Amino acid sequence: MQSGFWPEQVRGLLEKLGIEHPIIQAPMAGGPSTPELVAAVSNTGALGSIGAGYLSPEQIDSEIHKVKELTDKPFSVNLFMPEEISSLVISEKVLKQLEKFSRELGVELPEVTLEAEFTFEEQINVLLDNDVQVFSFTFGVPGKNIVDRVHEKNITVIGTATCVGEARALAEAGCSAVVAQGSEAGGHRGTFGSTEGTPMIGGLALVPQIVDEAQIPVIASGGIMDGRGIAASLALGASAVQMGTAFLSCIEAAVSKPWLDSLQNSKDTSTLLTRTFSGKYARGIKNRFIDEMSPLENEVPNYPIQNSLTRLLRNASKDKGNADFISLWAGQGSAMSRKSSAQELINALVTETNEVLKSMSSKL
């Protein structure tokens, strides 16, 4: 049953996803999206998402079963499109700086190889075997054979685009909907490896252009933190929103104290885009690691090599309760973060959105 004063374009996507509210919890890979968070979001009538990009097939299977123990509502599983690693050559300047950090934190830099521990197809097979309702992905577009296999299982397919060309490719590949990721978004840019440069189009400009061109439901993402942002996205033609940073402060999310403190103390100017942590552009709160690595940003090896090199540094910094070397991913709306349970947050978001929409309607 659908609830809320939703515009017409919203209702079809709600029905397809089997949810009540046009709110999707972003699939935050690397820990924040716990089974408890995913289930709590889905139990409210929104859509929870497992961030499974870094997980092995066995780990994905385990996460899916944990979520299913906590909810019988629909939820999404998100994967990363694989990216080719052409070279393991790493700048001596980058290594020297990382070694300096590793000595300070008391860890060794890991060895990085070109060999993948598992394949994208193996991850996909877990989704197909577990009757997942929604499959989302980022960093590219799967081959039509994979999309067709997923559709055969009646699974809704959602891709991520950072420009109109990417959205068009996702629609042509058979996606059911597309996330329009504005440059305000926290975490990694979902830009395709084949896209020239890294599009940095703000959501206000990106969403309506993708709505006009893609001809499939559009999910707005980037800097959305309250009902005003949701209502604005729907006014632009979006059928739903995807929110990540807003959920980081939920009690069910696995966010370290240094990260949480950084969110609570952030300002509108606190975030920036950086390649220093992972080798791929991502938005996070500025800290010492970014400050000292930024002069070498153009020499940082591409994702996932740099991401592997910095993993132990990030973990050690977290264990020490120190925010200096943690990737503090957050969107431009981080200063609007509020501590709550997932249910309390979604109830507030729905109420706020309805109030804005009703106010706008009454004034027309």
C-alpha positions as CSV (number, residue, x, y, z in Angstrom):
1,M,0.0,0.0,0.0
2,Q,1.4,3.4,-1.0
3,S,1.3,6.2,1.5
4,G,2.0,9.9,1.2
5,F,1.0,12.7,-1.2
6,W,3.1,11.4,-4.0
7,P,3.2,12.9,-7.6
8,E,2.0,10.7,-10.4
9,Q,5.5,9.8,-11.6
10,V,6.4,8.3,-8.2
11,R,3.6,5.7,-8.0
12,G,4.8,3.4,-10.8
13,L,8.2,3.0,-9.3
14,L,6.8,2.5,-5.8
15,E,4.7,-0.4,-7.2
16,K,7.6,-1.9,-9.2
17,L,9.9,-1.8,-6.1
18,G,7.1,-2.9,-3.7
19,I,7.6,-0.1,-1.3
20,E,5.5,2.7,0.2
21,H,7.9,5.7,0.3
22,P,10.1,7.0,-2.6
23,I,13.2,6.8,-0.4
24,I,16.2,4.5,-1.0
25,Q,19.0,4.1,1.5
26,A,22.2,4.3,-0.5
27,P,24.3,1.1,-0.7
28,M,27.3,2.3,1.3
29,A,30.0,-0.3,0.8
30,G,32.7,-0.9,3.3
31,G,30.6,-1.3,6.4
32,P,28.0,1.4,7.1
33,S,25.1,-0.5,5.5
34,T,24.7,-3.2,8.2
35,P,21.9,-5.8,7.9
36,E,20.2,-4.0,10.8
37,L,20.2,-0.7,8.9
38,V,19.0,-2.3,5.6
39,A,16.2,-4.2,7.4
40,A,15.2,-1.2,9.5
41,V,14.9,1.0,6.4
42,S,12.9,-1.7,4.5
43,N,10.6,-2.3,7.5
44,T,9.5,1.4,7.4
45,G,8.3,1.0,3.8
46,A,11.4,2.5,2.1
47,L,14.1,0.5,0.4
48,G,17.2,-0.7,2.2
49,S,20.4,-1.5,0.3
50,I,23.3,-3.9,1.0
51,G,26.5,-2.3,-0.2
52,A,28.1,-5.6,-1.5
53,G,30.7,-4.2,-3.9
54,Y,33.7,-5.3,-1.8
55,L,32.2,-8.6,-0.6
56,S,33.0,-12.1,-1.7
57,P,30.1,-14.3,-2.9
58,E,30.1,-16.1,0.5
59,Q,29.9,-12.8,2.4
60,I,27.1,-11.6,0.1
61,D,25.2,-14.7,0.8
62,S,25.6,-14.3,4.5
63,E,24.5,-10.6,4.4
64,I,21.4,-11.4,2.4
65,H,20.4,-14.1,4.9
66,K,21.0,-11.8,7.8
67,V,18.7,-9.2,6.3
68,K,16.0,-11.7,5.5
69,E,16.0,-12.8,9.1
70,L,15.1,-9.2,10.0
71,T,12.6,-8.3,7.3
72,D,10.3,-9.8,4.8
73,K,10.2,-6.5,2.8
74,P,12.0,-5.8,-0.4
75,F,15.7,-4.7,-0.3
76,S,18.4,-4.1,-2.8
77,V,21.9,-5.5,-3.3
78,N,24.5,-3.3,-4.9
79,L,27.6,-4.4,-6.8
80,F,30.5,-2.7,-8.5
81,M,31.1,-3.2,-12.2
82,P,34.6,-4.7,-12.5
83,E,37.4,-2.4,-13.7
84,E,40.5,-3.5,-15.4
85,I,43.9,-3.0,-13.7
86,S,46.5,-2.5,-16.5
87,S,49.6,-1.8,-14.3
88,L,50.9,-2.2,-10.8
89,V,53.5,0.6,-11.3
90,I,53.3,2.9,-8.3
91,S,55.0,6.3,-8.0
92,E,57.9,6.4,-5.6
93,K,56.7,9.6,-4.2
94,V,53.3,8.1,-3.4
95,L,54.9,5.0,-1.8
96,K,57.2,7.2,0.3
97,Q,54.3,9.2,1.7
98,L,52.2,6.1,2.4
99,E,55.2,4.5,4.1
100,K,55.6,7.6,6.3
101,F,51.9,7.2,7.4
102,S,52.3,3.5,7.9
103,R,55.2,3.9,10.3
104,E,53.3,6.5,12.3
105,L,50.3,4.1,12.6
106,G,52.4,1.0,13.2
107,V,51.2,-1.0,10.2
108,E,52.8,-2.4,7.0
109,L,51.7,-1.5,3.5
110,P,50.0,-4.5,1.9
111,E,51.2,-6.2,-1.3
112,V,48.9,-5.5,-4.2
113,T,48.3,-8.0,-7.0
114,L,46.3,-8.0,-10.2
115,E,44.5,-11.2,-9.3
116,A,40.9,-10.8,-8.3
117,E,39.7,-13.1,-5.5
118,F,36.3,-13.5,-7.1
119,T,34.4,-12.5,-10.3
120,F,31.4,-10.2,-10.9
121,E,29.6,-13.2,-12.4
122,E,30.1,-15.1,-9.1
123,Q,28.6,-12.2,-7.2
124,I,25.7,-12.0,-9.5
125,N,25.0,-15.7,-9.1
126,V,24.5,-15.2,-5.4
127,L,21.8,-12.6,-6.1
128,L,20.0,-14.9,-8.5
129,D,20.2,-17.8,-6.1
130,N,18.7,-15.8,-3.2
131,D,15.6,-14.2,-4.9
132,V,16.8,-10.7,-4.3
133,Q,14.1,-8.2,-5.3
134,V,16.3,-5.4,-6.5
135,F,19.8,-5.4,-8.1
136,S,21.7,-2.1,-8.4
137,F,25.2,-1.4,-9.6
138,T,27.7,1.4,-10.2
139,F,30.9,2.2,-12.2
140,G,29.5,1.0,-15.5
141,V,26.9,-1.1,-17.2
142,P,26.7,-4.9,-17.4
143,G,26.4,-6.8,-20.7
144,K,22.8,-7.4,-21.9
145,N,23.2,-11.1,-21.2
146,I,23.6,-10.3,-17.5
147,V,20.7,-7.8,-17.4
148,D,18.5,-10.4,-19.2
149,R,19.4,-13.1,-16.7
150,V,18.5,-10.8,-13.8
151,H,15.2,-9.8,-15.5
152,E,14.3,-13.5,-15.9
153,K,14.2,-13.7,-12.2
154,N,11.8,-10.8,-12.0
155,I,14.5,-8.7,-10.3
156,T,14.3,-4.9,-10.7
157,V,17.6,-3.5,-12.2
158,I,18.9,-0.1,-11.2
159,G,22.1,1.5,-12.6
160,T,24.0,4.7,-11.6
161,A,24.8,7.6,-14.0
162,T,26.7,10.8,-13.5
163,C,25.8,12.2,-16.9
164,V,23.1,11.9,-19.6
165,G,25.2,9.7,-21.8
166,E,25.6,7.1,-19.0
167,A,21.9,7.2,-18.3
168,R,21.0,6.6,-21.9
169,A,23.4,3.6,-22.0
170,L,21.7,2.2,-18.9
171,A,18.3,2.6,-20.4
172,E,19.4,0.9,-23.6
173,A,20.8,-2.0,-21.6
174,G,17.4,-2.7,-20.1
175,C,17.6,-1.1,-16.7
176,S,14.3,-0.6,-14.9
177,A,15.5,2.8,-13.3
178,V,18.6,5.0,-13.1
179,V,20.1,6.8,-10.1
180,A,21.2,10.3,-11.2
181,Q,24.2,10.9,-9.0
182,G,24.8,14.7,-8.7
183,S,28.2,16.0,-7.8
184,E,26.9,16.8,-4.3
185,A,26.9,13.1,-3.4
186,G,29.2,11.6,-0.8
187,G,31.5,8.7,-1.5
188,H,32.7,7.5,-4.9
189,R,31.5,8.9,-8.1
190,G,29.6,6.3,-10.1
191,T,31.2,7.4,-13.4
192,F,31.7,4.7,-16.0
193,G,35.3,3.7,-16.7
194,S,34.6,4.4,-20.4
195,T,33.3,8.0,-19.7
196,E,35.8,10.7,-20.6
197,G,36.8,12.6,-17.4
198,T,34.6,12.6,-14.3
199,P,31.3,14.5,-14.8
200,M,30.6,16.9,-11.9
201,I,27.1,17.9,-12.8
202,G,25.0,19.1,-9.9
203,G,21.7,17.3,-9.2
204,L,19.6,20.4,-10.0
205,A,20.9,20.3,-13.6
206,L,21.4,16.6,-13.9
207,V,18.1,15.2,-12.8
208,P,15.7,16.9,-15.3
209,Q,18.1,16.3,-18.2
210,I,18.2,12.5,-17.4
211,V,14.4,12.6,-16.9
212,D,14.0,14.0,-20.4
213,E,16.5,11.7,-22.1
214,A,16.4,8.3,-20.3
215,Q,12.7,7.5,-20.6
216,I,12.9,5.3,-17.4
217,P,12.3,6.3,-13.8
218,V,15.0,8.5,-12.3
219,I,16.2,8.3,-8.7
220,A,17.8,11.6,-7.6
221,S,20.9,11.3,-5.5
222,G,23.4,13.8,-4.0
223,G,23.1,16.2,-1.0
224,I,19.5,15.2,-0.2
225,M,19.1,15.4,3.6
226,D,15.5,16.3,4.4
227,G,12.0,16.6,3.0
228,R,12.8,19.8,1.2
229,G,15.4,18.0,-0.8
230,I,13.1,15.1,-1.5
231,A,10.2,17.4,-2.6
232,A,12.6,19.4,-4.8
233,S,13.9,16.2,-6.5
234,L,10.3,15.1,-7.2
235,A,9.5,18.5,-8.6
236,L,12.4,18.0,-11.0
237,G,10.8,14.8,-12.3
238,A,12.5,12.2,-10.2
239,S,10.4,9.2,-9.1
240,A,12.4,8.6,-5.9
241,V,15.5,9.7,-4.1
242,Q,18.6,7.8,-2.9
243,M,20.2,9.1,0.4
244,G,23.5,8.0,1.9
245,T,24.9,10.6,4.2
246,A,21.6,11.1,5.9
247,F,21.7,7.5,7.1
248,L,25.3,7.5,8.4
249,S,24.1,9.0,11.7
250,C,21.4,6.4,12.2
251,I,22.0,4.2,15.3
252,E,21.9,1.0,13.1
253,A,24.7,2.2,10.8
254,A,28.3,0.9,11.4
255,V,30.1,4.3,11.5
256,S,33.2,4.8,13.7
257,K,33.1,7.5,16.3
258,P,35.7,9.7,14.5
259,W,33.6,9.5,11.3
260,L,30.4,10.3,13.2
261,D,32.0,13.1,15.1
262,S,33.3,14.6,11.8
263,L,29.8,14.5,10.4
264,Q,28.3,16.2,13.4
265,N,30.9,18.9,13.4
266,S,30.9,19.4,9.6
267,K,30.0,22.6,7.7
268,D,28.7,23.2,4.2
269,T,32.3,23.8,3.2
270,S,33.8,20.7,4.8
271,T,33.7,18.2,1.9
272,L,35.7,18.0,-1.2
273,L,36.4,15.6,-4.1
274,T,39.6,13.6,-3.8
275,R,41.4,10.6,-5.5
276,T,43.9,10.3,-2.6
277,F,42.2,7.5,-0.7
278,S,41.2,5.1,-3.5
279,G,42.4,6.3,-6.8
280,K,38.9,7.2,-7.9
281,Y,37.2,10.5,-7.2
282,A,35.1,10.5,-4.1
283,R,33.6,13.2,-1.8
284,G,34.5,13.2,1.8
285,I,35.3,15.5,4.7
286,K,38.8,17.0,4.5
287,N,41.4,15.7,6.9
288,R,45.1,15.4,7.4
289,F,45.5,12.5,4.9
290,I,43.9,14.5,2.1
291,D,45.9,17.6,3.0
292,E,49.2,15.8,2.9
293,M,48.4,13.5,-0.1
294,S,46.8,16.1,-2.3
295,P,50.0,17.4,-3.8
296,L,50.5,13.9,-5.2
297,E,46.9,13.4,-6.3
298,N,47.8,13.2,-10.0
299,E,50.4,10.5,-9.2
300,V,48.1,8.3,-7.1
301,P,47.5,4.9,-8.8
302,N,44.0,4.2,-10.2
303,Y,41.3,2.4,-8.3
304,P,41.4,-0.2,-6.9
305,I,45.2,-0.2,-6.4
306,Q,45.3,2.9,-4.2
307,N,42.2,1.7,-2.3
308,S,44.1,-1.5,-1.4
309,L,47.2,0.4,-0.4
310,T,45.4,2.6,2.0
311,R,43.0,0.1,3.5
312,L,45.2,-0.9,6.5
313,L,46.0,2.8,7.2
314,R,42.3,3.6,7.3
315,N,41.5,0.6,9.6
316,A,44.4,1.5,11.9
317,S,43.3,5.1,12.2
318,K,39.8,4.0,13.0
319,D,41.0,1.6,15.7
320,K,43.0,4.4,17.3
321,G,39.9,6.7,17.3
322,N,41.8,9.1,15.0
323,A,40.0,10.7,12.0
324,D,43.3,11.8,10.3
325,F,43.6,8.8,8.0
326,I,40.0,7.7,7.6
327,S,38.0,8.2,4.4
328,L,35.3,10.3,5.9
329,W,32.9,9.9,3.0
330,A,30.0,12.5,3.1
331,G,27.9,14.6,0.8
332,Q,27.6,18.3,0.7
333,G,24.7,18.2,3.1
334,S,26.6,16.6,5.9
335,A,26.1,19.6,8.2
336,M,22.4,18.7,8.2
337,S,23.0,15.2,9.7
338,R,20.8,14.2,12.6
339,K,21.1,11.3,15.0
340,S,18.1,9.0,15.1
341,S,17.0,5.5,14.4
342,A,16.3,4.6,10.7
343,Q,12.6,4.5,11.5
344,E,12.6,7.9,13.1
345,L,14.5,9.4,10.2
346,I,12.2,8.0,7.5
347,N,9.1,9.0,9.4
348,A,10.5,12.5,9.6
349,L,11.4,12.6,5.9
350,V,8.0,11.4,4.8
351,T,6.2,14.0,7.1
352,E,8.5,16.8,5.9
353,T,8.1,15.9,2.2
354,N,4.3,15.7,2.5
355,E,4.2,19.1,4.2
356,V,6.2,20.7,1.5
357,L,4.2,19.1,-1.3
358,K,0.9,20.0,0.3
359,S,2.1,23.6,0.8
360,M,3.2,23.9,-2.8
361,S,-0.1,22.4,-4.0
362,S,-2.2,24.7,-1.9
363,K,-0.4,27.8,-3.3
364,L,-0.9,26.9,-7.0
